[in-house]
Structures are given as C-alpha cells and as structure tokens.
Amino acid sequence: MKYYIGVDLGGTNVRVARVSEQGQIVKVIKEATEIEQGVEHVLDKIIRMIEEIGELDTISGIGMGVPGPVDTDNGVMMLATNLPGFEGYPMAETIRKHFNIPVFADNDVNVACLAESFHGAGKGYPLCYYVTISTGIGGAFSFNNRLVSGKNGYAGEIANIIIDRNREKVNYLNVGAVENEASGTAITRKGKAVFGDHIKHAGMVFDMAREGDEKALKIVDDMAYDLAQMFSSIAHVVDPHIFVVGGGCMKSKDVFWDKMIQYYKPMVHIGMQDVIFAEAMLDEPGLVGAAMLPMSFGK
C-alpha cells in the first residue's frame, strides 16, 4: 500500500498527516504555525513534523494545502495574506530538496475538492465541482481526480461572481459578488441590519427562520436564490456531474438547501437540471486532499 504526507498549512496552525492511498489518516501532528518568526522557521517546523511522522521510506509523495491561490507548476503561493513572506517563496522545492520526494502544493479549497473527488461525495464522478459556504464562499473543480487550478491559480475563486450588480458596495469584491450576499458573513451582516447588533453569527438568523420569523425567512430565501444564481453560472461553464457542498453554513442546510435547488433548476437548460447536489462527506478534507495531490499530479 502506498502512503502520502498531507500538510495543512494555515495562518494559525499547521498539521501534518500520514495518509494511505485509500484516504485513511494514519497519524497526525499539529503545531502552531508561528508565522511571526518567519518563513524559514515555519518550513523548518514542517520538515521536522514530517520527520516525526516517520516511516518515510513508505512515502510516495508530499502534498501541501495552503490558503490563497498557488502557482501549482512551481509550488509557490501567488498571494499569502495569512502567511506573510510566503508569497513567491519556493516552499515545495525547499521541502523536496530536503526529502528528495515529489512535493506538490495547491489552494486549501482545491485540496478539499480533491479529497471529496477521490474519497468523498464526488467519488466516481468525472466532473466534480466543490463549493464551500462558510465565512466566505470558495470553489474548486476537478476532472477525473485532477484539479483545474488555472494559469494563475485562481480557477474556482467563485466568491467574486456577480449575482446582482444593483446591490450595495461592501468591500474589495465586485458589487453584488456572491460572497457578499450569500456567505455566513453576509447573512450576519444582513441579520444585524434587520434585527440589530445582538446578531452575532449567521446561525442566529437561521434559527429565527426555523421559528418562522418572516424577516429571517426573507434573508434566507434571498440567500437560496443568490446561491442558485451562482451555481447556475458555474454549471453553464463546466456542466459538472455533481456539486459537492461543504462549509459551516451547511449545518443549517435545512433552511436553504431545498429552496436553492428549486430556484436553480429553471435557471439552467432542461438537460442540465438533473445535476446532483450533495453534501461534503469527509471530516478532514484538508489533510486527505493535500495527501492526494501527488496521486493527482502524478497521473
């Protein structure tokens, strides 16, 4: 059996796991990232953690999942907001030279998509589009278990898709960008505007909708419609076999999921209406997906 190393690198914590080719996590080590001590410190830490995993003679490759777009050909981050100093730094090459093992890197949402494609809800479907609806909205696309990351690593960055140009300007994203209208952060913002500052998170709005509050139901209904528009835009470009959806907002899918699919169907051609919508299955898609990168790139 082949084994791989998966590295889940975030601004707060870094985790390293030994994962089988069947997606089983055998061992995990977690430490604080300590990015304030510099890039070299973080990479030295990752190398040490990989060594602590042990049994490196059984490892066929190393994969890294990182926040932000990645130049997958060279294994460098194109944008490193949460990891200052990593932008353009040859992180994959540094680790490869140390271990003399193939090392690959990609965006954390992309690797979650890969995990679901190999071993989760998208398993067995050639065209899988993964969407996460949480604090923000992200996406990724895989074809036959290979990620489509794009020329600059931005493929799947669906947060900026415009679903209505007549909305208010919120931040650096486009006016009417779906992340600003249908993410957990957006629902919290809209909840505060309607109910006051006691709304602390999107879950409070979802709870009020469950209780039948008309204003909360309107916010959720708008969310479902906006998400449907986003999914229809994606579908008209890639026509996937399945949409796999994860993220924190899926804990409240009972209040928006069926409405979203109902709104989606009339927005696409009749022949596209049978696309499967499925909830993400895996508990650790970041680690599993990172470990699957060598399998994917090695095809």
Buried (B, 14 or more C-beta within 10 A) or exposed (E): EEBBBBBBBBBEEBBBBBBBBEBEBEEBBEBEBEBEEEBEBBBBBBBEBBEEBEEBEEBBBBBBBBBBBBBBEEBBBBBBEBBEBBBEBEBBBBBBEBBEBBBBBBBBBBBBBBBBBBBBBBBEBEBBBBBBBBBBBBBBBBEEBBBBBBEEBBBBBBBBBBBBEEBEEBEEBBEBBBBBBBBBBBBBBBBBEBBEEEBEBBBBBBEBBBEEBEBBBEBBBBBBBBBBBBBBBBBEEBBBBBBBBBBBBBEBBEBBBEBBBEBBBEBBEEEBEEBEBBEBBBEBBBBBBBBBBBBBBEE
